[in-house]
């Protein structure tokens, strides 16, 4: 005899007993409340401006590439390799390469750690 047979019922999907159907229709207040959520959720205005998004992405790419150029310029002046920077930050060398090529967007904390490893201020990297 199975566990479900000994309990007098059948188990549903995943061994969970099926729920009993509601004994009465939902109250008028509950129906209004849930209809309002449904209406708001699906009929909320969604504003999308592709031009603005392209401008923001372009600005972010410009900032990332500027950071990368500054990082490489300062690093080569100080005769440091990408590996030296990677060891100081405890990251993979490919991550430092990605930052220099503008492919990565480091956090502010990472930018500060880069600046500390290079012996410059963070604004020197960003300007």
N, C-alpha and C positions, 0 to 999 in steps of 0.2 A: 504494500500500500504506500502511495507517495504522500509527501507532506501536505500537498494541496488537497488530496482526497481525504486525508484525515481531518483537515480543517473544514471540510464540507464545501469547498469552492475550488475554482480553478485560478491558477496564477496567470497573470498577464505577461507582457513582454518584460524580460529581465528578472522574472521571478517576483514581480510586484503585483499585488492583488489589484484587480480592476476597480475603478472608482464607481460608486453608486451614482446613478443619474440624479440630477437635482429633483427634489420633491415638488418644487413649485417654481413658477417663472420668476425671474429676478424682479425686485421691486421697481417701481417707477423711478425712484431716485437713483438706484444703482444703474438702471438702463440709461438714464440721462447722463450720469457721470461717465460711464464707459463709452457712450456714443460721442461725448464731448472729447474724450481722449483720442478716440479713433479719428474723429474729424480733424482735430488739431494736428495729430501726427501725420496724416496723409495729405492734408490740405494746407499745411504751413507753407508760406511763400519761401521759395528757395531762389536766391539771387546768385547768379553765376556770371562773372564777367571774364571772359577768356583774355581780353586785352590786359586787364589788371594782373591776372595770373602770370601772363607772359612777361610783363614788366617786372614783377617780383622775382620770378625765376632768373631773369636776365640780371637783375641787381645782385641776387645771391651769387650767381656765377661770377660776376665781376669782382665781388668782395672775396670770394674763395680764391680766384686766380691772383688777385693782388696780394693776399696773404701768402700764397705759395711763392710768388716772385720775391717778396720780401724775405721770406724764410730762406730761400735758396741763396739770395744775395748775401745775407748776413752770415749764413753757414759757410759759404765758400770764402768769404773774407776772413773768417776766423779759422780757416783750414780744418773744418770739421766735416766728417763724412755723415751720410744719412744714418749709418750704423751707430755712430757716436751719439747722435740725437736719439735714436731709437733705444739705445741702452739707457740713456739718462731718463727717458720717459717710461721705460719698461714696456715698450710696444714693439711690434714687428717693423722691420725696416720698410716693408711695402706700405705700411700706414703713413710713414713720413713721406715716402715718395708720392702717395696719393694726395697728401696735403700740398706738396710742392707743385703738383700738376693740376691743382684745383678740382680734383675729383672727390675729395673728402671735405666735410664741413665739421671741423673740430669744435668741441664745446669751449665755452669761455675758460673753464678750468684747464683744458688741454692747451689752449693758447697761452695761458699764464705759465704752465709748466714748460712749454716750448721757449718762452721768453727767458725763464729762469735758466734753462739749459744753455741758452745762447749768451746769457749775461746781458740782456737788454730788457727794456720795459715792454709790456704787452702792446702799448700804443705804437711802438716802433715797428712791430710786426704788422699792425693793421693799417697804418697810415699810407 
